[in-house]
Structure formats: structure tokens, C-alpha cells
């Protein structure tokens, strides 16, 4: 009897069967998930030169945004549109019925006044907004459709190889009246205010001076310079013209340009800033660039976390030497080369002479009048 029993197969412990099945099923599920559920992907719309002015532009996205991707298991694609901030808004408007982007970077304190910009954004107050200067937050947008990403001043720069305060004494205390002189106007290259944020800032700077200081007709200045100044499509085109044309020695740009020059030449900068001067005050336009949540974007929760991440030092510490603007985060230490930059707190902002409500109600008509003058 014992011999017959030995012919039967040994019984398997059912607990081992269950464990084995669980392991096999787990492996299959994991493999299936890996194949069919890829990492989520979020898109960030911005302009073509965001963070592109550093020593390692090819790897900058991985350096700056890679830690966020690892932390949240997401792929972040920075979509640098071949346009300025105005073009970004136009793209968002075109995609409003089926948004592709989750976040937008680059809409500034002028553009956010326009209704179409607000229509494609969702107000969001980051939990770490206290990292940012409160004044910047209020000046940009009190409703938080966008919050500050970086800031700087828009002003005039000039090549010190071609002109200086000895050859052109008016540079030390420049006025728009000085700039209207043919000998000065013929050296200036600026940007189209319809297409370029620094171009629009310069346009509003002129109106601010004539409206708030001179109490005069702003249109007269443009009439006097239209045959002499060079208006390029955007900042990149203006820079290329300024850099290559020996007759164009002045440009509408940023107060950090001397720092940029010193950083890359390793010597004293060959670029200087000419601030507008009235009543012993130095003036420039304060530009604040924002980051915002796209309305009805595909990944709102991730997008909110991304905006908060962009306010931390992990991102903000890269702005100075790659964006050549001032970081919005209060805790970021600036590199020594920024001693050559004109800091926003060193000037009186022209924005204060032109209230946001006045800009919002008049900008369209102002630009129409500008077009009539420049095409006459």
C-alpha cells in the first residue's frame, strides 16, 4: 500500500501557488503598464530665447527642469516659439478650444493688460509666492493670472567703441528731445511695438515722458524720428542689426547688457546704458515677465506644481547668467558681474507715469496712431 501511494504526485502547497501567481501577474501588469502607460508629458510655451544666453544652452533645459521631471515622473517640453510674447498669446488664443500647453512663460506687465491674454489663462496663487518680492507681484498682476518669473529695465544701450559721453555729452543726461536730433536718431535701432515686448516698452516709455513729464503731444516725437530710426521686427533682429551695422550704435535693450558684455569678454564692458533724465531723475521702463497657468490645459495639477517649482532657487538661480534678467526670487544671490548692470531700484520707473488703466483703455488706439505716423 505504501508503494502505491508513492506513485501519486506530491501535492503542492496552495499558498505557494497563490504567491507564484501574484508574482507572475505583477510582472505582467508592470510590463503592460510600462508599455502602454508612458510618462505624462507637459508643454510649456515661451519665446525663442528663454534661458538661451548662457554657456551651455544645449543642456540648459535638462539642468533647470530635469529635477522636476524626476521628482514627478513627467516629461517637460519647453516649446520655444519663434516669436515674442505677443505671438505666444496669439498661439494660445488659436488653441483655446483644445489647449496643448499647460504653462506659459514670458507674458509681461503690459501684455497681461490685454483681454485676450487673460482669456487664455487661469488665475493661480502659488503656495510659495512669498519667495517673490511683493511689489513685483502687485505691479505685474494682483489677480495672479501670471506671477513674476524675472524682471529688468528696458532702456537704451550704446557701443562705447563708437560713442561715449565725451563725443556725445547728451548721453550722460539723455532726453527724448536729444534723441530726436537726426545725428542721434540715425544711430538708433528699436523693435516693432506690435511684435516685441521691449519695443512696446520703449513705445510706452516715450508716451509716459510726454504724458507725465512734458505734458506734450507724444506723436510729435515719432513724426520727427520716423525717417531716421531703424525699426526691426523683434529684439533678436534688432540685436543683429546693432551688432553688424557700424552706423547703428544705439539700441533699445536691457539694463543688464553691460554685465553680459563683461561676462563674455572677460574685460570691462564695451556696452553702456543711456538712461532718460528729467528733473535730475533717471528713468527707465520696468519690465516684469510672468509665468502662468494655461486655461483648461491638459495637466493642471502638474502645471501648478511646475509654476511653484519655477519660483524656487532650483530655477531662479539660473536666470541671471542664462536669461540676463533679475530673478524674481528674493533669496537668489546675483553673480559679481551684475555689478555692471543697472538695477531696477537705481531708476525711477516710467510705468508710474502711465497707469495700467490708462494703458489698457488707450493702447490699441495709440498703436493705430503710431502706424499712421510710421507709414505716412
C-alpha positions in Angstrom: 0.0 0.0 0.0 2.8 2.3 0.8 4.4 1.6 -2.6 1.2 2.5 -4.4 1.0 5.8 -2.6 4.5 6.7 -3.8 3.2 6.7 -7.4 1.0 9.7 -6.8 2.5 13.1 -7.4 3.3 15.2 -4.4 0.7 17.7 -3.5 1.7 21.4 -3.9 1.1 23.9 -1.0 -1.7 26.1 -2.4 -0.1 29.1 -0.7 2.9 28.7 -2.9 0.7 28.6 -6.0 -1.1 31.8 -5.0 2.2 33.6 -4.3 3.6 32.5 -7.6 0.5 33.7 -9.4 0.7 37.0 -7.7 4.3 37.5 -8.7 3.7 36.5 -12.3 0.6 38.7 -12.6 2.5 41.5 -11.0 5.3 41.2 -13.6 2.8 41.1 -16.4 0.9 44.1 -15.2 4.1 46.1 -14.6 5.3 45.2 -18.1 2.0 46.1 -19.6 1.9 49.4 -17.7 5.4 50.2 -18.9 4.4 49.6 -22.5 1.0 51.2 -22.6 1.2 54.0 -19.9 4.1 56.3 -20.8 5.2 59.1 -18.5 2.8 62.1 -18.8 4.1 65.0 -20.9 3.5 68.6 -20.2 4.2 71.5 -22.6 5.5 75.0 -21.6 5.1 77.7 -24.2 7.6 80.5 -24.2 9.6 82.8 -26.6 12.6 81.6 -28.6 15.4 83.0 -26.4 14.3 81.9 -22.9 17.4 80.8 -21.0 19.4 80.6 -24.2 22.1 83.2 -23.4 24.3 81.1 -21.2 27.4 78.9 -21.7 25.5 75.7 -22.1 22.3 76.4 -23.9 22.1 72.9 -25.4 21.7 71.3 -21.9 20.0 74.2 -20.0 16.6 72.6 -20.1 17.9 69.4 -18.5 19.8 71.2 -15.9 17.0 73.5 -14.9 13.9 71.3 -15.4 15.3 67.8 -15.1 14.9 67.6 -11.3 11.2 68.4 -11.7 10.8 65.7 -14.3 12.5 63.1 -11.9 10.5 64.2 -8.9 7.1 64.0 -10.6 7.7 61.3 -13.3 6.8 63.7 -16.1 8.5 64.8 -19.3 8.6 68.6 -19.6 8.9 70.0 -23.1 9.9 73.7 -23.3 8.3 74.9 -26.6 10.3 77.9 -27.7 8.1 79.5 -30.3 9.8 81.6 -33.0 8.1 84.7 -31.8 7.9 87.2 -28.9 5.4 87.2 -26.1 2.6 88.7 -28.3 2.9 85.7 -30.6 2.7 83.3 -27.7 -0.7 84.8 -26.7 -1.9 84.6 -30.3 -0.9 80.9 -30.3 -2.8 80.2 -27.1 -5.9 82.0 -28.5 -5.7 79.9 -31.6 -5.6 76.7 -29.5 -8.1 77.9 -26.9 -10.8 75.3 -27.8 -8.3 72.4 -27.3 -5.3 73.7 -25.4 -2.0 71.9 -25.9 0.2 73.9 -23.4 0.0 73.7 -19.6 2.1 76.7 -18.7 3.3 79.8 -20.4 6.4 81.9 -19.6 7.0 85.4 -20.9 3.8 87.4 -20.8 4.8 90.7 -19.2 3.2 93.5 -17.3 2.0 95.2 -20.5 0.7 92.2 -22.3 -1.3 90.9 -19.3 -3.4 94.1 -19.5 -4.9 92.9 -22.8 -8.2 90.9 -22.5 -7.1 88.2 -24.9 -4.2 87.3 -22.6 -6.4 86.9 -19.6 -8.9 84.8 -21.6 -6.4 82.0 -22.2 -5.1 82.0 -18.6 -6.4 80.7 -15.3 -5.6 82.6 -12.0 -3.4 80.7 -9.7 -1.7 81.7 -6.5 1.4 79.5 -5.8 1.8 78.3 -2.3 5.3 79.6 -2.2 4.6 83.1 -3.7 6.2 84.6 -0.6 9.6 83.8 -2.2 8.9 86.7 -4.6 9.1 90.4 -3.9 5.5 91.5 -3.0 5.9 94.8 -5.0 6.7 92.8 -8.2 3.6 90.6 -7.7 1.4 93.6 -7.3 2.9 95.5 -10.2 2.6 92.5 -12.5 -0.9 91.2 -11.8 -2.8 91.4 -8.5 -5.2 88.7 -9.7 -2.4 86.3 -10.3 -3.2 85.3 -13.9 0.6 85.4 -14.0 3.2 85.7 -11.3 6.7 87.1 -11.6 9.4 84.9 -13.2 12.0 87.6 -13.8 12.4 91.3 -14.2 14.6 94.1 -15.6 14.6 97.5 -17.1 14.2 98.4 -20.8 16.3 101.3 -21.8 18.9 102.4 -24.4 22.3 100.8 -24.8 25.2 102.0 -26.9 28.5 100.8 -28.1 31.4 102.5 -26.3 33.6 101.8 -29.3 31.6 104.2 -31.4 30.3 106.8 -28.9 30.7 107.9 -25.3 29.9 110.8 -23.0 32.9 112.8 -24.4 31.9 112.5 -28.1 28.2 112.7 -27.2 27.7 114.6 -23.9 24.0 114.2 -24.1 24.3 110.5 -23.3 25.0 111.4 -19.6 21.6 113.1 -19.2 19.6 111.9 -22.3 16.2 113.2 -23.1 13.8 112.3 -25.9 14.5 115.7 -27.3 18.2 114.8 -27.6 17.2 111.6 -29.3 15.1 113.4 -31.8 18.2 115.1 -33.3 18.9 113.5 -36.7 22.5 112.8 -35.6 21.2 110.7 -32.7 18.1 109.3 -34.2 20.0 107.9 -37.2 22.1 105.7 -34.8 19.1 104.1 -33.1 17.6 100.7 -33.8 14.5 99.7 -32.0 11.8 97.0 -32.2 8.2 96.9 -33.6 5.9 97.6 -30.7 3.2 95.3 -32.2 5.6 92.3 -32.1 8.2 92.9 -29.5 7.9 93.4 -25.7 11.0 95.7 -25.4 9.7 97.5 -28.5 6.4 98.1 -26.8 8.1 99.1 -23.6 10.1 101.8 -25.4 6.9 103.0 -27.2 5.2 103.4 -23.9 8.3 105.0 -22.3 8.1 107.8 -24.8 4.4 108.3 -24.2 5.0 108.2 -20.4 7.6 111.0 -20.7 5.4 113.2 -22.9 2.3 112.5 -20.9 3.6 112.5 -17.4 6.6 114.9 -17.5 6.5 117.2 -20.6 2.7 117.4 -20.8 3.0 117.4 -24.6 1.8 115.5 -27.7 3.7 112.2 -27.8 3.1 111.8 -31.5 5.4 114.7 -32.4 8.5 112.8 -31.4 7.7 109.8 -33.7 7.0 112.2 -36.5 10.4 113.8 -36.1 12.4 110.5 -36.0 10.5 108.2 -38.4 12.9 108.9 -41.3 16.0 108.2 -39.2 15.4 105.3 -36.7 15.6 101.7 -37.7 12.6 99.6 -36.6 13.2 95.8 -36.6 10.7 93.1 -36.1 11.9 91.9 -32.7 14.8 92.0 -30.2 16.9 89.4 -31.9 16.7 91.1 -35.2 17.5 94.5 -33.6 20.5 93.0 -31.8 21.8 91.5 -35.1 21.4 94.9 -36.8 23.1 96.8 -33.9 25.9 94.2 -33.8 26.6 94.3 -37.5 25.8 97.8 -38.8 28.5 100.3 -37.8 26.1 103.2 -38.2 23.6 101.8 -35.7 25.3 102.4 -32.3 22.3 102.7 -30.1 19.6 100.1 -29.4 16.5 99.6 -27.3 17.5 96.7 -25.0 18.1 95.9 -21.3 20.0 97.4 -18.4 21.8 94.1 -17.9 23.6 94.3 -21.3 26.9 95.7 -19.8 27.0 92.7 -17.4 26.5 90.4 -20.4 29.3 92.1 -22.3 31.7 91.9 -19.3 30.9 88.3 -18.7 31.7 87.1 -22.2 34.7 89.4 -22.9 36.3 88.9 -19.5 37.0 92.7 -19.5 35.3 95.9 -18.8 32.1 96.1 -20.9 32.1 97.6 -24.4 28.4 98.4 -23.9 26.9 101.1 -21.8 23.4 102.2 -20.8 21.9 105.6 -21.5 19.0 106.3 -19.1 16.5 109.1 -19.8 17.0 112.0 -17.5 14.4 114.6 -16.4 14.5 116.9 -13.4 17.6 115.2 -12.0 15.9 111.8 -12.1 16.9 108.8 -14.1 14.1 106.9 -15.8 13.6 103.6 -17.5 10.7 101.1 -18.1 10.3 98.3 -15.6 9.5 95.0 -17.4 8.3 92.1 -15.3 7.9 88.7 -17.1 5.5 86.3 -15.7 4.7 82.6 -15.6 1.1 81.4 -15.7 -1.4 78.6 -15.9 -3.0 77.9 -19.3 -6.8 77.8 -19.0 -8.1 74.2 -19.5 -4.6 72.9 -20.1 -4.3 69.1 -20.1 -2.3 68.7 -16.8 -3.5 71.4 -14.4 -2.2 69.7 -11.2 1.3 69.2 -12.6 1.2 72.6 -14.1 0.6 74.2 -10.7 3.5 72.2 -9.2 5.7 73.3 -12.1 4.9 77.0 -11.6 5.8 76.6 -7.9 9.0 74.9 -8.8 9.9 77.7 -11.2 9.8 80.2 -8.2 12.4 78.2 -6.3 16.1 78.7 -6.4 16.4 75.5 -8.5 15.2 77.6 -11.4 15.7 81.1 -10.3 19.5 80.7 -9.7 19.9 80.1 -13.5 18.2 83.3 -14.6 21.0 85.8 -14.2 23.6 84.2 -16.4 21.3 82.5 -18.9 18.4 84.9 -19.2 20.3 88.1 -18.3 17.4 89.4 -16.2 16.9 89.7 -12.5 15.5 86.6 -10.7 12.1 87.2 -9.1 13.1 85.0 -6.1 14.3 87.2 -3.2 16.8 84.7 -1.9 18.9 84.3 -5.1 22.4 85.8 -4.9 23.4 87.7 -8.0 26.8 87.0 -9.7 29.5 89.6 -9.3 29.3 90.6 -13.0 25.9 92.1 -12.3 27.7 95.0 -10.7 27.9 96.3 -14.2 24.1 96.1 -14.7 21.7 98.9 -14.0 19.5 97.6 -11.2 15.8 98.5 -11.3 16.0 100.1 -7.9 18.5 102.6 -9.2 16.0 104.2 -11.5 12.5 105.8 -11.4 10.1 103.5 -13.3 8.4 105.2 -16.2 5.5 102.8 -15.5 4.5 105.1 -12.6 3.8 107.9 -15.0 1.4 105.8 -17.1 -1.2 104.0 -15.0 -2.2 100.5 -16.1 -5.8 101.6 -16.6 -4.7 104.3 -19.0 -2.6 101.8 -21.0 -5.4 99.3 -21.1 -8.0 101.8 -22.4 -5.7 103.5 -24.9 -3.1 101.1 -26.2 -5.0 99.9 -29.3 -5.6 103.5 -30.4 -2.1 104.6 -29.6 -0.7 101.8 -31.7 -3.0 102.7 -34.6 -1.8 106.3 -34.4 1.8 105.0 -34.4 1.1 103.0 -37.5 -0.3 106.1 -39.3 2.8 108.1 -38.4 5.3 105.5 -39.4 3.7 104.7 -42.8 2.9 108.3 -43.8 
